[in-house]
Amino acid sequence: MRLRIALLAALLAAVYLVVAGHGGDDVAVPSAAPAPVAVSDVGHDAEGELASPPPVAVDEAHSPPAPSQQGSEVDGAIAFDAFGRLIVDRELRRLFDYHLAAIGELDIEEIRASLHALAQEAGGAHGAAQVLAAFARYLEYLDQVDRLVLPAQADLLDRLEALHALRRQYLGNAVAESYFADEEAAALDLIARVEDAAAGMATVPADDTDLALEQTLQFEREGTDAVTRQAERSALFGDAAALRLAALDEERERWRQRVDDYQSARAAIIDDPSLTAPARDAALLALLEQSFDEAERRRVLSLLDDG
């Protein structure tokens, strides 16, 4: 069902921030974050062991790059593994975003110089080269986001699908998962909850649909128990509508549990070192087909990389 309730305007703005990578840290997600990726040169497989320092993460030894950021803590971190390979994870992306927030006060070369100084301190010349390579790839992705044009009738899920594809095209599967998996899962879950809540408004008087949707989302945020939900809905909308909304609550919870189970099983397959790449792909496809029917797979495949 398309998103068409007036209250969604604010929600869509919040989801956009999550999906665009400028937030989402406080949004609950149904699965654990992916393992960070260690690479010797972003976009290429690591080859051989490097004579380099042990793992080191830096997040406080560098002063904020822009005057407006003075007095704030530097967000994000740079880390290297025992072989000196850059660990490409969400903390690195947060560091990039923190520095890019200074655009307007600093130009891109000044931001790049600030990152270079931090990376040089953390990992020497080789580490700095890796960080700047990762940053260049990230800037290329952001440039493509700015150029993204979708049809006028495209909805939020269409935009998420387009961003999902861009991330994997310009960053690669592993890096895109490390940077954005949590936000994508959170956005997908939020879309599902909002659409399900909107579907339940058919039993509510038209003048009360926005109120019913807002109340349902508040119940979700606060973890309101079923008895309290039933009582408050009955008082506002009547017993019949309250029962229908309660049934939708149960449907959403069953869906979330199925997605949780699927993502746990998916992670186990991906992390299984005994599987070859073809065997892993076959196992992921079988799991998807066993877990969801054809109509449900679009919701899952839109933001997960099984397809």
Number of C-alpha atoms within 10 A of each C-alpha: 8 10 18 10 15 11 14 17 11 10 13 17 11 15 23 19 14 22 24 16 19 15 15 21 12 8 16 15 20 17 17 12 18 17 15 18 19 21 22 23 19 25 16 9 10 15 9 8 11 13 9 16 15 12 17 14 16 17 18 12 12 15 15 19 21 18 10 11 15 11 9 9 14 20 17 20 22 27 25 24 18 15 18 24 26 30 26 25 25 25 20 24 23 20 19 23 17 19 24 18 17 19 13 9 13 16 11 15 9 16 19 19 13 18 22 20 14 22 25 16 15 22 26 16 14 17 25 21 19 24 29 18 15 23 20 14 17 20 16 13 19 16 11 15 15 8 9 12 11 11 8 6 7 10 12 17 19 14 18 20 18 17 21 23 18 18 22 16 12 18 20 16 15 18 27 23 25 21 24 24 24 25 27 26 24 23 27 22 21 19 19 18 21 20 18 19 23 21 16 22 20 13 16 21 12 10 8 13 21 17 15 23 25 16 16 23 15 12 16 13 11 9 9 12 10 12 9 11 18 18 13 13 20 15 10 14 17 16 14 13 21 23 16 16 26 19 13 17 21 12 13 17 13 12 16 16 13 14 19 16 14 20 20 14 15 18 16 11 18 14 12 10 10 9 13 10 11 9 12 18 16 13 16 21 15 11 17 22 13 10 14 16 10 9 8 13 15 15 17 20 14 21 23 18 15 14 13
